Amino acid sequence: MKYIAMNRFKIILGKEEEFEQVWRTRETYLDEVKGFKEFHLLKGESNEEYTLYSSHSVWDSKDDFISWTKSESFKKAHRGAGKNKPLYIGRPMFEGFDVIL
Amino acid sequence: MKYIAMNRFKIILGKEEEFEQVWRTRETYLDEVKGFKEFHLLKGESNEEYTLYSSHSVWDSKDDFISWTKSESFKKAHRGAGKNKPLYIGRPMFEGFDVIL
């Protein structure tokens, strides 16, 4: 069963361009990962506090996704991610979904 | 720019099968709608209160999605949706996203 992994980010107003640039120039090392299908960055609505963004990756199965999170590729892709903290409010919030229909 | 429309539902524990059945048997009238690409129903995690689900439809653009919400097809697809209320906690919560990368 396909699986969609999303990570939600509340980006401080005015920091949107900088946040997008991080993703545009990021090396994800995903292309050779087993079960990985596609990756997108999504931009949601803004309110008075923040603009919502979400990463959106599609996998052949939840197991493939979990294996990736324990892999060396995952570590490499997230190295230095902590230094982007000033761009967002709170922590990124993960949500995973089975594609059932 | 592609657009993803998601509607989040908090389903009362034990009502999951009934909720999925509603979607399985639903006529969405989407296939002939301009700009519509694909539809999926996603199942997220459960906590002590509910199981998270989300509808997930992909569109050629936000404008195509907005036009659909004002159309006769939309009215037809949502006729009677109110009667499923006992299955969920609170209201469905809409989130729309531009696919920027």
N, CA and C atoms of all chains as a GROMACS GRO file, in nm:
protein
  606
    1MET      N    1   0.084  -0.120   0.000
    1MET     CA    2   0.000   0.000   0.000
    1MET      C    3   0.087   0.125   0.000
    2LYS      N    4   0.058   0.217  -0.091
    2LYS     CA    5   0.139   0.339  -0.098
    2LYS      C    6   0.127   0.420   0.031
    3TYR      N    7   0.227   0.504   0.053
    3TYR     CA    8   0.238   0.580   0.177
    3TYR      C    9   0.283   0.722   0.145
    4ILE      N   10   0.220   0.820   0.210
    4ILE     CA   11   0.261   0.960   0.192
    4ILE      C   12   0.314   1.014   0.324
    5ALA      N   13   0.434   1.064   0.323
    5ALA     CA   14   0.497   1.121   0.442
    5ALA      C   15   0.500   1.272   0.427
    6MET      N   16   0.442   1.342   0.524
    6MET     CA   17   0.438   1.488   0.519
    6MET      C   18   0.500   1.546   0.646
    7ASN      N   19   0.573   1.654   0.632
    7ASN     CA   20   0.632   1.721   0.746
    7ASN      C   21   0.589   1.867   0.736
    8ARG      N   22   0.516   1.914   0.838
    8ARG     CA   23   0.458   2.048   0.833
    8ARG      C   24   0.548   2.149   0.901
    9PHE      N   25   0.565   2.265   0.837
    9PHE     CA   26   0.651   2.372   0.889
    9PHE      C   27   0.572   2.501   0.896
   10LYS      N   28   0.578   2.568   1.011
   10LYS     CA   29   0.517   2.701   1.024
   10LYS      C   30   0.628   2.803   1.007
   11ILE      N   31   0.629   2.869   0.891
   11ILE     CA   32   0.739   2.960   0.859
   11ILE      C   33   0.704   3.104   0.898
   12ILE      N   34   0.797   3.165   0.971
   12ILE     CA   35   0.779   3.303   1.015
   12ILE      C   36   0.752   3.393   0.895
   13LEU      N   37   0.653   3.480   0.907
   13LEU     CA   38   0.619   3.572   0.797
   13LEU      C   39   0.742   3.650   0.754
   14GLY      N   40   0.766   3.653   0.625
   14GLY     CA   41   0.882   3.722   0.571
   14GLY      C   42   1.001   3.631   0.546
   15LYS      N   43   0.996   3.508   0.602
   15LYS     CA   44   1.107   3.413   0.584
   15LYS      C   45   1.079   3.310   0.475
   16GLU      N   46   0.966   3.327   0.404
   16GLU     CA   47   0.924   3.226   0.307
   16GLU      C   48   1.030   3.201   0.199
   17GLU      N   49   1.081   3.310   0.143
   17GLU     CA   50   1.174   3.296   0.033
   17GLU      C   51   1.302   3.221   0.078
   18GLU      N   52   1.347   3.255   0.196
   18GLU     CA   53   1.468   3.191   0.250
   18GLU      C   54   1.445   3.041   0.272
   19PHE      N   55   1.326   3.007   0.324
   19PHE     CA   56   1.291   2.867   0.348
   19PHE      C   57   1.285   2.790   0.215
   20GLU      N   58   1.221   2.849   0.116
   20GLU     CA   59   1.211   2.782  -0.014
   20GLU      C   60   1.349   2.760  -0.076
   21GLN      N   61   1.436   2.858  -0.055
   21GLN     CA   62   1.571   2.848  -0.110
   21GLN      C   63   1.647   2.730  -0.049
   22VAL      N   64   1.626   2.706   0.081
   22VAL     CA   65   1.689   2.590   0.147
   22VAL      C   66   1.651   2.462   0.074
   23TRP      N   67   1.522   2.450   0.040
   23TRP     CA   68   1.475   2.326  -0.024
   23TRP      C   69   1.519   2.318  -0.169
   24ARG      N   70   1.525   2.434  -0.234
   24ARG     CA   71   1.563   2.437  -0.375
   24ARG      C   72   1.706   2.390  -0.393
   25THR      N   73   1.790   2.418  -0.294
   25THR     CA   74   1.932   2.388  -0.309
   25THR      C   75   1.974   2.265  -0.229
   26ARG      N   76   1.875   2.196  -0.173
   26ARG     CA   77   1.906   2.084  -0.086
   26ARG      C   78   1.931   1.956  -0.165
   27GLU      N   79   2.030   1.881  -0.121
   27GLU     CA   80   2.055   1.749  -0.180
   27GLU      C   81   1.984   1.646  -0.092
   28THR      N   82   1.883   1.577  -0.148
   28THR     CA   83   1.803   1.486  -0.064
   28THR      C   84   1.855   1.342  -0.067
   29TYR      N   85   1.936   1.307  -0.163
   29TYR     CA   86   1.988   1.170  -0.176
   29TYR      C   87   1.874   1.068  -0.184
   30LEU      N   88   1.758   1.108  -0.236
   30LEU     CA   89   1.644   1.017  -0.235
   30LEU      C   90   1.636   0.928  -0.359
   31ASP      N   91   1.696   0.972  -0.467
   31ASP     CA   92   1.670   0.904  -0.594
   31ASP      C   93   1.704   0.756  -0.596
   32GLU      N   94   1.801   0.718  -0.514
   32GLU     CA   95   1.840   0.576  -0.518
   32GLU      C   96   1.783   0.498  -0.400
   33VAL      N   97   1.694   0.560  -0.325
   33VAL     CA   98   1.640   0.493  -0.207
   33VAL      C   99   1.526   0.399  -0.247
   34LYS      N  100   1.530   0.276  -0.194
   34LYS     CA  101   1.429   0.175  -0.226
   34LYS      C  102   1.289   0.223  -0.188
   35GLY      N  103   1.198   0.213  -0.282
   35GLY     CA  104   1.058   0.244  -0.255
   35GLY      C  105   1.022   0.390  -0.266
   36PHE      N  106   1.121   0.478  -0.288
   36PHE     CA  107   1.090   0.620  -0.302
   36PHE      C  108   1.029   0.648  -0.439
   37LYS      N  109   0.917   0.722  -0.442
   37LYS     CA  110   0.850   0.753  -0.568
   37LYS      C  111   0.869   0.899  -0.611
   38GLU      N  112   0.830   0.992  -0.524
   38GLU     CA  113   0.842   1.133  -0.563
   38GLU      C  114   0.841   1.224  -0.442
   39PHE      N  115   0.899   1.342  -0.463
   39PHE     CA  116   0.904   1.443  -0.358
   39PHE      C  117   0.852   1.576  -0.410
   40HIS      N  118   0.774   1.646  -0.325
   40HIS     CA  119   0.732   1.782  -0.357
   40HIS      C  120   0.736   1.868  -0.232
   41LEU      N  121   0.754   1.998  -0.252
   41LEU     CA  122   0.737   2.093  -0.142
   41LEU      C  123   0.607   2.169  -0.167
   42LEU      N  124   0.521   2.173  -0.064
   42LEU     CA  125   0.390   2.236  -0.076
   42LEU      C  126   0.386   2.365   0.007
   43LYS      N  127   0.320   2.466  -0.049
   43LYS     CA  128   0.300   2.591   0.023
   43LYS      C  129   0.152   2.611   0.050
   44GLY      N  130   0.117   2.623   0.178
   44GLY     CA  131  -0.023   2.640   0.217
   44GLY      C  132  -0.057   2.787   0.240
   45GLU      N  133  -0.156   2.810   0.323
   45GLU     CA  134  -0.206   2.945   0.348
   45GLU      C  135  -0.122   3.014   0.456
   46SER      N  136  -0.135   3.147   0.460
   46SER     CA  137  -0.072   3.227   0.566
   46SER      C  138  -0.180   3.276   0.662
   47ASN      N  139  -0.144   3.295   0.787
   47ASN     CA  140  -0.230   3.369   0.881
   47ASN      C  141  -0.149   3.485   0.939
   48GLU      N  142  -0.188   3.540   1.052
   48GLU     CA  143  -0.114   3.658   1.104
   48GLU      C  144   0.021   3.619   1.162
   49GLU      N  145   0.040   3.489   1.182
   49GLU     CA  146   0.160   3.442   1.250
   49GLU      C  147   0.263   3.377   1.159
   50TYR      N  148   0.214   3.299   1.064
   50TYR     CA  149   0.307   3.216   0.985
   50TYR      C  150   0.246   3.176   0.850
   51THR      N  151   0.333   3.122   0.765
   51THR     CA  152   0.288   3.057   0.642
   51THR      C  153   0.313   2.908   0.657
   52LEU      N  154   0.210   2.829   0.629
   52LEU     CA  155   0.224   2.683   0.639
   52LEU      C  156   0.289   2.626   0.514
   53TYR      N  157   0.389   2.542   0.535
   53TYR     CA  158   0.449   2.463   0.427
   53TYR      C  159   0.443   2.317   0.466
   54SER      N  160   0.451   2.230   0.369
   54SER     CA  161   0.465   2.088   0.401
   54SER      C  162   0.550   2.018   0.296
   55SER      N  163   0.642   1.935   0.344
   55SER     CA  164   0.708   1.845   0.250
   55SER      C  165   0.611   1.731   0.223
   56HIS      N  166   0.624   1.665   0.110
   56HIS     CA  167   0.526   1.566   0.065
   56HIS      C  168   0.602   1.462  -0.016
   57SER      N  169   0.627   1.346   0.044
   57SER     CA  170   0.696   1.242  -0.033
   57SER      C  171   0.609   1.118  -0.041
   58VAL      N  172   0.614   1.053  -0.156
   58VAL     CA  173   0.532   0.935  -0.183
   58VAL      C  174   0.624   0.813  -0.188
   59TRP      N  175   0.580   0.706  -0.120
   59TRP     CA  176   0.659   0.584  -0.108
   59TRP      C  177   0.576   0.462  -0.148
   60ASP      N  178   0.645   0.355  -0.188
   60ASP     CA  179   0.574   0.231  -0.220
   60ASP      C  180   0.505   0.174  -0.098
   61SER      N  181   0.562   0.197   0.021
   61SER     CA  182   0.502   0.143   0.144
   61SER      C  183   0.557   0.218   0.264
   62LYS      N  184   0.487   0.207   0.376
   62LYS     CA  185   0.534   0.267   0.500
   62LYS      C  186   0.668   0.206   0.540
   63ASP      N  187   0.683   0.076   0.520
   63ASP     CA  188   0.809   0.009   0.555
   63ASP      C  189   0.928   0.070   0.482
   64ASP      N  190   0.909   0.100   0.353
   64ASP     CA  191   1.019   0.163   0.278
   64ASP      C  192   1.055   0.298   0.340
   65PHE      N  193   0.953   0.374   0.378
   65PHE     CA  194   0.979   0.504   0.439
   65PHE      C  195   1.055   0.488   0.571
   66ILE      N  196   1.007   0.395   0.657
   66ILE     CA  197   1.071   0.374   0.787
   66ILE      C  198   1.218   0.330   0.768
   67SER      N  199   1.240   0.242   0.672
   67SER     CA  200   1.379   0.198   0.647
   67SER      C  201   1.467   0.317   0.609
   68TRP      N  202   1.410   0.405   0.527
   68TRP     CA  203   1.488   0.523   0.486
   68TRP      C  204   1.525   0.609   0.606
   69THR      N  205   1.431   0.628   0.701
   69THR     CA  206   1.460   0.714   0.816
   69THR      C  207   1.572   0.658   0.903
   70LYS      N  208   1.602   0.527   0.885
   70LYS     CA  209   1.710   0.467   0.964
   70LYS      C  210   1.839   0.454   0.884
   71SER      N  211   1.838   0.510   0.763
   71SER     CA  212   1.950   0.486   0.672
   71SER      C  213   2.055   0.597   0.679
   72GLU      N  214   2.167   0.568   0.617
   72GLU     CA  215   2.276   0.665   0.604
   72GLU      C  216   2.234   0.782   0.514
   73SER      N  217   2.154   0.753   0.409
   73SER     CA  218   2.106   0.859   0.320
   73SER      C  219   2.025   0.962   0.397
   74PHE      N  220   1.942   0.914   0.489
   74PHE     CA  221   1.860   1.003   0.570
   74PHE      C  222   1.947   1.095   0.654
   75LYS      N  223   2.047   1.036   0.717
   75LYS     CA  224   2.138   1.116   0.800
   75LYS      C  225   2.206   1.223   0.716
   76LYS      N  226   2.252   1.183   0.597
   76LYS     CA  227   2.320   1.277   0.509
   76LYS      C  228   2.227   1.392   0.469
   77ALA      N  229   2.102   1.357   0.436
   77ALA     CA  230   2.007   1.458   0.388
   77ALA      C  231   1.969   1.556   0.498
   78HIS      N  232   1.976   1.513   0.624
   78HIS     CA  233   1.932   1.599   0.734
   78HIS      C  234   2.046   1.664   0.810
   79ARG      N  235   2.168   1.636   0.767
   79ARG     CA  236   2.284   1.698   0.828
   79ARG      C  237   2.271   1.850   0.816
   80GLY      N  238   2.282   1.919   0.926
   80GLY     CA  239   2.277   2.065   0.922
   80GLY      C  240   2.136   2.122   0.917
   81ALA      N  241   2.033   2.035   0.922
   81ALA     CA  242   1.895   2.086   0.916
   81ALA      C  243   1.865   2.175   1.036
   82GLY      N  244   1.928   2.149   1.150
   82GLY     CA  245   1.906   2.228   1.271
   82GLY      C  246   1.935   2.375   1.253
   83LYS      N  247   2.024   2.408   1.162
   83LYS     CA  248   2.063   2.549   1.148
   83LYS      C  249   1.955   2.633   1.079
   84ASN      N  250   1.847   2.568   1.030
   84ASN     CA  251   1.736   2.643   0.970
   84ASN      C  252   1.628   2.682   1.071
   85LYS      N  253   1.649   2.646   1.197
   85LYS     CA  254   1.548   2.669   1.300
   85LYS      C  255   1.496   2.812   1.307
   86PRO      N  256   1.580   2.916   1.293
   86PRO     CA  257   1.527   3.052   1.304
   86PRO      C  258   1.419   3.084   1.201
   87LEU      N  259   1.399   2.998   1.101
   87LEU     CA  260   1.298   3.025   1.000
   87LEU      C  261   1.159   2.982   1.044
   88TYR      N  262   1.150   2.890   1.140
   88TYR     CA  263   1.016   2.843   1.173
   88TYR      C  264   0.977   2.852   1.319
   89ILE      N  265   0.844   2.851   1.340
   89ILE     CA  266   0.786   2.858   1.473
   89ILE      C  267   0.762   2.716   1.521
   90GLY      N  268   0.815   2.683   1.637
   90GLY     CA  269   0.797   2.547   1.688
   90GLY      C  270   0.877   2.446   1.608
   91ARG      N  271   0.838   2.322   1.619
   91ARG     CA  272   0.909   2.216   1.549
   91ARG      C  273   0.829   2.174   1.426
   92PRO      N  274   0.898   2.117   1.327
   92PRO     CA  275   0.824   2.056   1.217
   92PRO      C  276   0.736   1.944   1.275
   93MET      N  277   0.619   1.925   1.218
   93MET     CA  278   0.527   1.824   1.270
   93MET      C  279   0.505   1.717   1.163
   94PHE      N  280   0.542   1.594   1.198
   94PHE     CA  281   0.532   1.485   1.101
   94PHE      C  282   0.394   1.422   1.100
   95GLU      N  283   0.345   1.392   0.979
   95GLU     CA  284   0.223   1.311   0.964
   95GLU      C  285   0.243   1.212   0.849
   96GLY      N  286   0.215   1.085   0.876
   96GLY     CA  287   0.225   0.984   0.772
   96GLY      C  288   0.088   0.927   0.741
   97PHE      N  289   0.065   0.894   0.614
   97PHE     CA  290  -0.068   0.847   0.570
   97PHE      C  291  -0.055   0.725   0.479
   98ASP      N  292  -0.136   0.624   0.507
   98ASP     CA  293  -0.154   0.516   0.410
   98ASP      C  294  -0.253   0.561   0.304
   99VAL      N  295  -0.221   0.534   0.179
   99VAL     CA  296  -0.313   0.568   0.069
   99VAL      C  297  -0.409   0.451   0.056
  100ILE      N  298  -0.532   0.466   0.109
  100ILE     CA  299  -0.620   0.350   0.114
  100ILE      C  300  -0.720   0.343   0.000
  101LEU      N  301  -0.745   0.455  -0.066
  101LEU     CA  302  -0.834   0.452  -0.183
  101LEU      C  303  -0.771   0.535  -0.294
  102MET      N  304   0.047   2.623  -1.191
  102MET     CA  305   0.111   2.551  -1.080
  102MET      C  306   0.013   2.450  -1.018
  103LYS      N  307   0.059   2.328  -1.005
  103LYS     CA  308  -0.031   2.225  -0.948
  103LYS      C  309  -0.074   2.261  -0.806
  104TYR      N  310  -0.188   2.203  -0.768
  104TYR     CA  311  -0.251   2.237  -0.641
  104TYR      C  312  -0.303   2.108  -0.576
  105ILE      N  313  -0.282   2.096  -0.446
  105ILE     CA  314  -0.332   1.980  -0.372
  105ILE      C  315  -0.434   2.028  -0.269
  106ALA      N  316  -0.554   1.973  -0.276
  106ALA     CA  317  -0.661   2.008  -0.182
  106ALA      C  318  -0.680   1.892  -0.085
  107MET      N  319  -0.670   1.921   0.044
  107MET     CA  320  -0.686   1.815   0.144
  107MET      C  321  -0.794   1.857   0.243
  108ASN      N  322  -0.873   1.759   0.285
  108ASN     CA  323  -0.975   1.785   0.384
  108ASN      C  324  -0.954   1.683   0.495
  109ARG      N  325  -0.928   1.732   0.617
  109ARG     CA  326  -0.890   1.645   0.728
  109ARG      C  327  -1.013   1.609   0.812
  110PHE      N  328  -1.023   1.482   0.846
  110PHE     CA  329  -1.136   1.432   0.924
  110PHE      C  330  -1.083   1.357   1.046
  111LYS      N  331  -1.137   1.391   1.164
  111LYS     CA  332  -1.105   1.317   1.286
  111LYS      C  333  -1.217   1.217   1.310
  112ILE      N  334  -1.190   1.091   1.284
  112ILE     CA  335  -1.294   0.989   1.290
  112ILE      C  336  -1.296   0.921   1.428
  113ILE      N  337  -1.416   0.916   1.485
  113ILE     CA  338  -1.434   0.855   1.617
  113ILE      C  339  -1.381   0.711   1.614
  114LEU      N  340  -1.307   0.673   1.717
  114LEU     CA  341  -1.251   0.537   1.722
  114LEU      C  342  -1.362   0.434   1.708
  115GLY      N  343  -1.341   0.338   1.622
  115GLY     CA  344  -1.441   0.235   1.597
  115GLY      C  345  -1.530   0.264   1.477
  116LYS      N  346  -1.526   0.388   1.427
  116LYS     CA  347  -1.610   0.426   1.312
  116LYS      C  348  -1.532   0.425   1.181
  117GLU      N  349  -1.406   0.380   1.188
  117GLU     CA  350  -1.319   0.389   1.070
  117GLU      C  351  -1.377   0.315   0.949
  118GLU      N  352  -1.423   0.192   0.973
  118GLU     CA  353  -1.470   0.110   0.861
  118GLU      C  354  -1.591   0.174   0.793
  119GLU      N  355  -1.679   0.228   0.877
  119GLU     CA  356  -1.800   0.292   0.824
  119GLU      C  357  -1.764   0.415   0.741
  120PHE      N  358  -1.667   0.493   0.790
  120PHE     CA  359  -1.622   0.613   0.718
  120PHE      C  360  -1.560   0.574   0.583
  121GLU      N  361  -1.475   0.471   0.584
  121GLU     CA  362  -1.412   0.429   0.459
  121GLU      C  363  -1.517   0.380   0.359
  122GLN      N  364  -1.618   0.315   0.410
  122GLN     CA  365  -1.723   0.263   0.323
  122GLN      C  366  -1.798   0.377   0.252
  123VAL      N  367  -1.819   0.488   0.324
  123VAL     CA  368  -1.883   0.605   0.263
  123VAL      C  369  -1.804   0.649   0.140
  124TRP      N  370  -1.672   0.653   0.154
  124TRP     CA  371  -1.588   0.699   0.042
  124TRP      C  372  -1.579   0.596  -0.068
  125ARG      N  373  -1.579   0.471  -0.028
  125ARG     CA  374  -1.568   0.363  -0.128
  125ARG      C  375  -1.688   0.363  -0.222
  126THR      N  376  -1.802   0.401  -0.168
  126THR     CA  377  -1.926   0.390  -0.246
  126THR      C  378  -1.973   0.526  -0.297
  127ARG      N  379  -1.891   0.629  -0.278
  127ARG     CA  380  -1.933   0.763  -0.312
  127ARG      C  381  -1.912   0.792  -0.460
  128GLU      N  382  -2.008   0.861  -0.519
  128GLU     CA  383  -1.993   0.907  -0.657
  128GLU      C  384  -1.940   1.050  -0.651
  129THR      N  385  -1.818   1.073  -0.700
  129THR     CA  386  -1.758   1.206  -0.685
  129THR      C  387  -1.784   1.297  -0.805
  130TYR      N  388  -1.823   1.241  -0.918
  130TYR     CA  389  -1.846   1.320  -1.040
  130TYR      C  390  -1.722   1.404  -1.076
  131LEU      N  391  -1.605   1.356  -1.042
  131LEU     CA  392  -1.484   1.436  -1.067
  131LEU      C  393  -1.422   1.412  -1.204
  132ASP      N  394  -1.447   1.296  -1.261
  132ASP     CA  395  -1.370   1.258  -1.380
  132ASP      C  396  -1.380   1.356  -1.496
  133GLU      N  397  -1.492   1.425  -1.506
  133GLU     CA  398  -1.506   1.516  -1.620
  133GLU      C  399  -1.481   1.661  -1.582
  134VAL      N  400  -1.434   1.684  -1.461
  134VAL     CA  401  -1.414   1.822  -1.416
  134VAL      C  402  -1.281   1.876  -1.470
  135LYS      N  403  -1.284   1.998  -1.523
  135LYS     CA  404  -1.164   2.061  -1.582
  135LYS      C  405  -1.054   2.075  -1.476
  136GLY      N  406  -0.935   2.028  -1.510
  136GLY     CA  407  -0.819   2.047  -1.423
  136GLY      C  408  -0.804   1.942  -1.316
  137PHE      N  409  -0.900   1.852  -1.302
  137PHE     CA  410  -0.888   1.747  -1.200
  137PHE      C  411  -0.789   1.641  -1.246
  138LYS      N  412  -0.696   1.604  -1.157
  138LYS     CA  413  -0.595   1.503  -1.192
  138LYS      C  414  -0.618   1.370  -1.122
  139GLU      N  415  -0.625   1.371  -0.989
  139GLU     CA  416  -0.645   1.244  -0.918
  139GLU      C  417  -0.698   1.264  -0.778
  140PHE      N  418  -0.761   1.161  -0.728
  140PHE     CA  419  -0.816   1.164  -0.593
  140PHE      C  420  -0.768   1.042  -0.514
  141HIS      N  421  -0.736   1.064  -0.386
  141HIS     CA  422  -0.705   0.953  -0.296
  141HIS      C  423  -0.764   0.980  -0.159
  142LEU      N  424  -0.792   0.873  -0.087
  142LEU     CA  425  -0.828   0.887   0.054
  142LEU      C  426  -0.710   0.835   0.136
  143LEU      N  427  -0.666   0.918   0.232
  143LEU     CA  428  -0.549   0.884   0.313
  143LEU      C  429  -0.590   0.854   0.457
  144LYS      N  430  -0.525   0.754   0.514
  144LYS     CA  431  -0.549   0.720   0.655
  144LYS      C  432  -0.424   0.749   0.736
  145GLY      N  433  -0.437   0.835   0.838
  145GLY     CA  434  -0.322   0.871   0.922
  145GLY      C  435  -0.318   0.789   1.050
  146GLU      N  436  -0.259   0.847   1.151
  146GLU     CA  437  -0.240   0.778   1.279
  146GLU      C  438  -0.364   0.792   1.367
  147SER      N  439  -0.374   0.705   1.466
  147SER     CA  440  -0.479   0.716   1.568
  147SER      C  441  -0.418   0.762   1.699
  148ASN      N  442  -0.497   0.835   1.779
  148ASN     CA  443  -0.459   0.861   1.918
  148ASN      C  444  -0.571   0.809   2.008
  149GLU      N  445  -0.582   0.856   2.132
  149GLU     CA  446  -0.685   0.800   2.222
  149GLU      C  447  -0.824   0.848   2.184
  150GLU      N  448  -0.831   0.950   2.098
  150GLU     CA  449  -0.959   1.013   2.068
  150GLU      C  450  -1.014   0.979   1.930
  151TYR      N  451  -0.924   0.973   1.833
  151TYR     CA  452  -0.972   0.962   1.695
  151TYR      C  453  -0.864   0.904   1.603
  152THR      N  454  -0.908   0.869   1.482
  152THR     CA  455  -0.815   0.834   1.374
  152THR      C  456  -0.822   0.944   1.271
  153LEU      N  457  -0.705   0.994   1.232
  153LEU     CA  458  -0.700   1.101   1.132
  153LEU      C  459  -0.710   1.042   0.991
  154TYR      N  460  -0.798   1.102   0.912
  154TYR     CA  461  -0.805   1.072   0.769
  154TYR      C  462  -0.792   1.203   0.693
  155SER      N  463  -0.754   1.193   0.566
  155SER     CA  464  -0.757   1.312   0.483
  155SER      C  465  -0.791   1.275   0.339
  156SER      N  466  -0.881   1.352   0.280
  156SER     CA  467  -0.898   1.340   0.135
  156SER      C  468  -0.780   1.414   0.071
  157HIS      N  469  -0.746   1.379  -0.051
  157HIS     CA  470  -0.625   1.431  -0.116
  157HIS      C  471  -0.653   1.434  -0.266
  158SER      N  472  -0.680   1.553  -0.318
  158SER     CA  473  -0.703   1.561  -0.462
  158SER      C  474  -0.601   1.656  -0.525
  159VAL      N  475  -0.557   1.617  -0.645
  159VAL     CA  476  -0.455   1.693  -0.716
  159VAL      C  477  -0.521   1.761  -0.836
  160TRP      N  478  -0.487   1.890  -0.856
  160TRP     CA  479  -0.548   1.973  -0.960
  160TRP      C  480  -0.439   2.040  -1.042
  161ASP      N  481  -0.474   2.076  -1.165
  161ASP     CA  482  -0.379   2.150  -1.249
  161ASP      C  483  -0.348   2.287  -1.190
  162SER      N  484  -0.445   2.346  -1.120
  162SER     CA  485  -0.424   2.479  -1.060
  162SER      C  486  -0.526   2.502  -0.949
  163LYS      N  487  -0.497   2.599  -0.864
  163LYS     CA  488  -0.591   2.638  -0.760
  163LYS      C  489  -0.720   2.690  -0.822
  164ASP      N  490  -0.708   2.763  -0.932
  164ASP     CA  491  -0.827   2.816  -0.999
  164ASP      C  492  -0.922   2.705  -1.042
  165ASP      N  493  -0.866   2.596  -1.095
  165ASP     CA  494  -0.952   2.484  -1.135
  165ASP      C  495  -1.025   2.427  -1.014
  166PHE      N  496  -0.954   2.417  -0.902
  166PHE     CA  497  -1.018   2.365  -0.781
  166PHE      C  498  -1.131   2.457  -0.735
  167ILE      N  499  -1.102   2.588  -0.730
  167ILE     CA  500  -1.203   2.686  -0.686
  167ILE      C  501  -1.326   2.681  -0.777
  168SER      N  502  -1.302   2.673  -0.908
  168SER     CA  503  -1.416   2.665  -1.001
  168SER      C  504  -1.502   2.543  -0.970
  169TRP      N  505  -1.435   2.432  -0.941
  169TRP     CA  506  -1.512   2.310  -0.910
  169TRP      C  507  -1.599   2.329  -0.786
  170THR      N  508  -1.545   2.398  -0.683
  170THR     CA  509  -1.624   2.414  -0.560
  170THR      C  510  -1.749   2.499  -0.583
  171LYS      N  511  -1.752   2.572  -0.696
  171LYS     CA  512  -1.870   2.653  -0.726
  171LYS      C  513  -1.961   2.588  -0.828
  172SER      N  514  -1.928   2.464  -0.865
  172SER     CA  515  -2.000   2.399  -0.976
  172SER      C  516  -2.115   2.311  -0.930
  173GLU      N  517  -2.193   2.272  -1.028
  173GLU     CA  518  -2.305   2.180  -1.004
  173GLU      C  519  -2.251   2.041  -0.963
  174SER      N  520  -2.138   2.000  -1.023
  174SER     CA  521  -2.079   1.870  -0.988
  174SER      C  522  -2.045   1.865  -0.839
  175PHE      N  523  -1.992   1.975  -0.788
  175PHE     CA  524  -1.955   1.981  -0.647
  175PHE      C  525  -2.079   1.963  -0.559
  176LYS      N  526  -2.185   2.035  -0.594
  176LYS     CA  527  -2.309   2.023  -0.516
  176LYS      C  528  -2.359   1.880  -0.516
  177LYS      N  529  -2.356   1.819  -0.636
  177LYS     CA  530  -2.403   1.681  -0.646
  177LYS      C  531  -2.320   1.588  -0.559
  178ALA      N  532  -2.187   1.606  -0.563
  178ALA     CA  533  -2.097   1.516  -0.490
  178ALA      C  534  -2.114   1.530  -0.338
  179HIS      N  535  -2.154   1.648  -0.293
  179HIS     CA  536  -2.164   1.671  -0.149
  179HIS      C  537  -2.306   1.664  -0.094
  180ARG      N  538  -2.399   1.634  -0.181
  180ARG     CA  539  -2.537   1.618  -0.138
  180ARG      C  540  -2.542   1.505  -0.034
  181GLY      N  541  -2.598   1.535   0.080
  181GLY     CA  542  -2.613   1.429   0.181
  181GLY      C  543  -2.488   1.407   0.265
  182ALA      N  544  -2.382   1.486   0.242
  182ALA     CA  545  -2.258   1.465   0.319
  182ALA      C  546  -2.283   1.492   0.468
  183GLY      N  547  -2.375   1.583   0.499
  183GLY     CA  548  -2.405   1.618   0.638
  183GLY      C  549  -2.449   1.498   0.721
  184LYS      N  550  -2.508   1.398   0.659
  184LYS     CA  551  -2.558   1.286   0.737
  184LYS      C  552  -2.446   1.195   0.789
  185ASN      N  553  -2.321   1.221   0.748
  185ASN     CA  554  -2.209   1.142   0.802
  185ASN      C  555  -2.149   1.203   0.928
  186LYS      N  556  -2.205   1.314   0.974
  186LYS     CA  557  -2.151   1.384   1.090
  186LYS      C  558  -2.126   1.296   1.213
  187PRO      N  559  -2.214   1.203   1.247
  187PRO     CA  560  -2.189   1.123   1.368
  187PRO      C  561  -2.058   1.043   1.362
  188LEU      N  562  -1.995   1.037   1.245
  188LEU     CA  563  -1.870   0.961   1.234
  188LEU      C  564  -1.750   1.042   1.279
  189TYR      N  565  -1.759   1.175   1.278
  189TYR     CA  566  -1.640   1.251   1.311
  189TYR      C  567  -1.654   1.353   1.422
  190ILE      N  568  -1.538   1.387   1.477
  190ILE     CA  569  -1.529   1.484   1.586
  190ILE      C  570  -1.503   1.621   1.524
  191GLY      N  571  -1.587   1.718   1.554
  191GLY     CA  572  -1.568   1.851   1.497
  191GLY      C  573  -1.601   1.852   1.349
  192ARG      N  574  -1.550   1.954   1.281
  192ARG     CA  575  -1.576   1.967   1.139
  192ARG      C  576  -1.455   1.920   1.060
  193PRO      N  577  -1.478   1.880   0.935
  193PRO     CA  578  -1.362   1.856   0.848
  193PRO      C  579  -1.284   1.987   0.835
  194MET      N  580  -1.153   1.976   0.826
  194MET     CA  581  -1.070   2.097   0.818
  194MET      C  582  -0.999   2.101   0.684
  195PHE      N  583  -1.028   2.205   0.608
  195PHE     CA  584  -0.970   2.214   0.474
  195PHE      C  585  -0.831   2.277   0.475
  196GLU      N  586  -0.741   2.220   0.394
  196GLU     CA  587  -0.611   2.284   0.369
  196GLU      C  588  -0.574   2.269   0.222
  197GLY      N  589  -0.541   2.380   0.159
  197GLY     CA  590  -0.500   2.375   0.019
  197GLY      C  591  -0.353   2.414   0.006
  198PHE      N  592  -0.285   2.351  -0.088
  198PHE     CA  593  -0.140   2.373  -0.104
  198PHE      C  594  -0.102   2.392  -0.250
  199ASP      N  595  -0.022   2.493  -0.278
  199ASP     CA  596   0.043   2.502  -0.408
  199ASP      C  597   0.166   2.411  -0.408
  200VAL      N  598   0.182   2.337  -0.517
  200VAL     CA  599   0.300   2.250  -0.531
  200VAL      C  600   0.411   2.335  -0.589
  201ILE      N  601   0.504   2.380  -0.501
  201ILE     CA  602   0.601   2.478  -0.551
  201ILE      C  603   0.734   2.417  -0.594
  202LEU      N  604   0.764   2.296  -0.547
  202LEU     CA  605   0.887   2.228  -0.593
  202LEU      C  606   0.855   2.083  -0.621
   0.00000   0.00000   0.00000
